[in-house]
Amino acid sequence: MKAAVLFEPNAPLQIENVSVRKPQSHEVLLRTSFAGICHTDLHYMEAHTPYPMPVVLGHESSGVVEAIGDEVRYVRPGDHVVTCLSVFCGTCEYCTTGRPALCFDPEIKLPPGVSERLEWDRPGRIHTFMNLSSFAEQMLVHENALVKIRDDMPLDRASLVGCAVMTGYGSVVNTAKVGPGDTVAVIACGGVGMAAVNSARVAGAERIIAIDMNADKLELARKLGATDIVDPMDGDIVEQVLCLTGGGVDHALDCLGSKRTAEDAFKMLAFDGTATLVGLFREGETIELTGSAFLRERKVQGSLLGSNRFRVDMPRIIELYMQGRMNLDVFISQKIRLEDINDGFAAMRDGKVLRSLIDFGPSE
């Protein structure tokens, strides 16, 4: 099969011939349908967090089950599925208390450099990314790294749910627990931020403030539910939010992941407000907060993949889409072939797209 391989940091991906072994116990072989080009992939391409190479990246995807290994009971060949990088064991303390996103069982969520699911004719190993590697025509995954979906859900839209939409939705609904009448600010309106804006509307937020430097994204955020927009080019975003709200917001979500945006999220809170840090920080990056600000019962918390319970949350998101309450159509800026993947990353770097999807062709 063809796969896009990263050989070294800050280098173009190369299309190579790679293979997967036959499914073993609890493993599922998928034919990849669509894979989204996500900032998380870029984060690792640029070595902001180390990862063993060469590696087949990709983690936001949909597909069709081709074959299953022994003991697999959840899916069968022909099922449509969405992948999720928060593979879970189902038996640890986190899983059994309803927090499978925090599962780190090393026998199921294989650490970087451990998986031996990919093979090739070159010397040395080729690594699997986040237990998925969806920049390839096929994926071999643990059955707990996917969720079965209804057959009438478009697989291109479904792929978005695998990361960006799940993270944005979950950070609002699961982590921040936004409720009716709340005021919400969303910093950075990429795929995750747009999903957070849309999800805040679904959750009943009274006021939703979208913050981004891209005018087109701010306009799209309005269509997805933003009641107000803030452009950093117009001045300090904290001052703008405090002016708009007369005292701050109940919830501020940093969907970028930087020292500046995280600190700004905390500073724009009302009394008893909560800042939720959603974006992926560079390894070792720190933030500074004023201690006295906590005396007003302001809080800051992290969100890992939207605190997802993905076999519960993903079908709910899909139902919201099918009912017309979640808008996934606007997320897809373009569909490209695997051979054009580097152009897709270039378009993302330049801020020209919200989401590029790699289309692997007919799924059935």
Secondary structure, DSSP 8 states (H G I E B T S, - for coil): -EEEEE-STTS--EEEE-EE----TTEEEEEEEEEE--HHHHHHHTTSS---SSEE---EEEEEEEEE-TT--S--TT-EEEE-S----SSSHHHHTT-GGG---TTTS--TTT---EE-SSSS--EESTTT--SBSEEEEEGGGEEE--TTS-HHHHHHTTTHHHHHHHIIIIIS---TT-EEEEE--SHHHHHHHHHHHHHT-SEEEEE-S-HHHHHHHHHHT-SEEE-GGGS-HHHHHHHHHTS-EEEEEE-S--HHHHHHHHHTEEEEEEEEE-S---TT------GGGGGGT-EEEE-SGGG--HHHHHHHHHHHHHTTSS--GGG--EEE-GGGHHHHHHHHHTT--S-EEEE-----
